[in-house]
Amino acid sequence: MFTTQTDAWTMFTILGLACVTVISRSFFFISNKEWTLPRWAQRGLQYAPIAALAAVIAPEIFMFKGIVLHTLADARLYATAAGVCYFYWRRGAGQAVLGTIVSGMAVYLPLHIGLGW
């Protein structure tokens, strides 16, 4: 049987983090005054999703085991190029994202499995 004991410091930390989370998320509901972001902050938040996506995807494409790629013999580079080209070719048309994924994988799989890149 597996048993664990939680000490007081761990419980205090969990409780403190829960309080900070609840207070910070409910701050906007507690205030009686209308609260608006400055124009520059609103404009900056428009780019947040694409910046977060790039921060997640870029290391996956350009790094291998924490080291920047130093060779062009990597299937991810060519799959990314194919996906980007397809997306810009079909931009504004239906199913552009699905086509981007399919075209990228159509390039990636033969290079990765067939050539071992």
Beta strands, then each sheet from edge to edge (+ up, - down):
strand 1: 63-64
strand 2: 67-68
sheet 1: 1+ 2-
end
